[in-house]
Amino acid sequence: MDYELQNYSGANNPVTYELWNECADPDYKVESLMWGMAPIDGKLLLDVGAGSGFQAVRYAEKAFRVFALEPDPKMLRQIYLRLGKHDVSNVSVLTASVEEITLPRQSIDVAYARFAYFDGTENCLPGLREIQRLLKPEGHLFVIAADPDKSAYGEMARTTYPNVFHKDHTKEHTAFYSKHGFQRHSVDTVIRAPDIQTLKEILAMDFPDGLNNVKDKEITYSLSVYHYQSEPA
């Protein structure tokens, strides 16, 4: 998530985090948007904040190589276990922070950050500049963030974290990214679990209270996808 939590839930609860990845956006609307603008077939892809490697391994089926950037030791363990299980040879794990990536200048075709590092404030500028340095001419960067202005999930975020997801949250983030050359795209999707109890377990990772209103195995879920494209050569 892009709000401030002391402990990353995926590191402390890997089983439920796996369910989260499987159930969030099951129709792959975010991927359809991103790869429609920036096809990754045969490309060099950078996954910023790769987490457990769930997306990195999936995208490696199309990309020439995926660089999975993840500094958290607990998440790195999950990545290596996943790579061993799936016998993937074209995923390279980078254990640096986003400000300290050692890849050469203009070496990446497409980069994306899914709920990782980029918080829509000046704090993320060092990392933003580093990713922009790595992009090839006409390369792409996507930043994926929760949109608290819409959906049942957004309502829970506003209620649980009002100091972060205030009424001007999306407006302020959009202004920040626009200032640095991004365009915002809105994606309305769902979190769809096998049953109500599983959905509650997934949501409890981010919202430990206030799940009494969850009455179905699916809730609406809206995202902001900020897109940047570097200049031509």
N, C-alpha and C positions, 0 to 999 in steps of 0.2 A: 504494500500500500504506500501512498505518497504522504500519509500523515505521520506524525512523530510518535513512534512507539519505542520504548526502551529496549525491548527484545523482539527480534524478528520472529514472527510466529512460525514461519516455515522451518527455521532452525530448531525450534523446540518441539514441534509436533509434525514430524515428517509424514506420518501416515495420513493425517487429515489434510496436510498441505498437498499431498498427491491427489486427493479427492478434489480439492479446490481447483487444481489445474485441469482435471478431467471434466469438471462440471461447469466451469466459467466459460461463457461464450462457446457453447457446444456446436454451434453452426458456423464457427470460424469467420464471423463477420469482420473482425479486426484484421485478420490475415488477408481476407479478400480485398479489403481496402488497401492495405499496405502493398501487397504484392501486385495489385492491379496498377499501382503507380510506379512500383519499383520491383520488377520481377527478379527473383533471386536465383533462378536456374543458372548453374555454372558460375555463380558470383562468390566473392569474398564477403562474408557476413560477420558483423560484430554484435554479440548479445551482451549488452551492458547490464550487469546485475543478473547473471544467468540463473541464480537460485539453485534449484536441484537439477538443472539441465533439461527440464521437461521440453521446453520449446527448442532448445539448441539441437537436441537429438532429432526431433521431428523435422526441423528445417534442414538438417544435414542431408536429408533424402534428396533435396533439390540443389542446395548450394554446393559449390566446389569445396569450400572450407568454411567452417564456423569457428570463430574465436569466442569462447565463452568466458567472459570476464566476471570473476566472483572472488571477493576478498574474505568472505566469512568462512572460517574453518569447518563449521558444522555443515554448511551448504556444500562446501567442496567435497566432503565425504560423500554426500548424496550424489553429486555429479559423477565422481569416479565410480561409484557403485552402478550408476545407470549406464555409464559408458561400457563397463565390463559386461553388464547384462545384455546389452544390445549389440556388442561387438562393433562399435562405430569407430572408424579410423580417420574420419575427416573433421573431428572436433578437437580443437586445441584449447586447453584450459589455461587461462591467464589469471594468476593469483594476485594481481595488483589492484590498486584503487583506480578509479576512472581518471584521476589526474596524473597517473604515473604509468600509462600504457606505453610499452616499449616498441610498438609496431612502427614501421617507417611512415613517413609523411606520404599522404595520398596513396594509401595501400588498401583502403576499404571501399567496397562498392555500396553497401547498405549497412547501417547501424540502427539498432532500436533499443529502447529502454522501457521495460514493462514494470511500472511501479517501482522504479529503482533510481536512486540518486537525484534525479532532476525534480526539484520541488517547486519549480516555477518562481524562484526568487533569485536575487543576486548571489546567493550562496552557491548556486550550481554553475556559475559562470566559468570557473577554472576547468571543470570537467567538460562543459559545453565547448569551450575553445579547443580543448584537446581532441574531442571527437571531430570537430570541424577541421582540424589539422590533418586528421587521418583520412578524411573522405577524398576519394578521387574526384576529378572534375565531373560535375553533374551527379555526384554521389548523393545518397539520401540518408537522413536521420529521422527516425520516428520516436516520439516520446508519448507513451500511453499512460493516462492518468484517469482516476475516477472522476466522474462528473456528478457532484452532489446535488445539482439543480433539478435532476430528474430521477425517476425510477424509485422503486421500493428500497433498493440498496442505498441510493442516495439519501433517502429520508432517514434511514438508520444511521448513516454517517453523520448527517447534520445533528441528529439527536445525541449521538454518543460523543462526538468530538466538535462541539459548537465553536470552540475557539479556533479550530483549524478550518472546518467546513462552514464558514460564515456565509452570509448572503452574497458577498462580492467575490467569493473564492474563484469561480470560473472566470469572471470578468477580469480579475487581477492577473490570473495566470495567462489568460489569452493575451492581455496587453503586454505582459513580459515577453512571451514567446514571439508575438508579432514584432516587437521591437528588435528581436534578434533574427528576423527573417523567416519565421515559421508561419504556416497557415493551419488553422484549427479545423478538424473534421469531427463530427459527432456520430457516435455509433450507439444505437439502441439494441441491446441484446438481452440475454437472460443468464441466470445461474440455474441450471437444471440438474437436480440430483435424482438418484434412484428412488428415494422416498423422503418423507418429511424429516425423519430423524437425522438422516445423513446431511440434509440441507442445514439443519440447526447446528450440527457439529461443525460444518464448514464455516457458517456465519459466526459461530462462537469464537473462532480464532481472532476475529476483528471486533466483534461486538459481544463481550461476555455477558451483557445484560440486555433485556429488552427484546427477547425473541418470542415472546408470547403471541405476537401477531402473525407469526409464520404459520400459515394454515395449509400450505400446499408444498409440493416438492419442487416448485419453480418460482422464482421471483424475477421481476424486471431489473435490469442492470444497464446503466448508461456510462459511456466512456468518452473521454476527449482524446483524440489522436492528433498530436501536433507534428507537422511535417516540414522538414527543412531540406532544401536541395542546394548543393554547392554550385558555384559558378562554372560555366564551361571553361575549357582550357584556353 
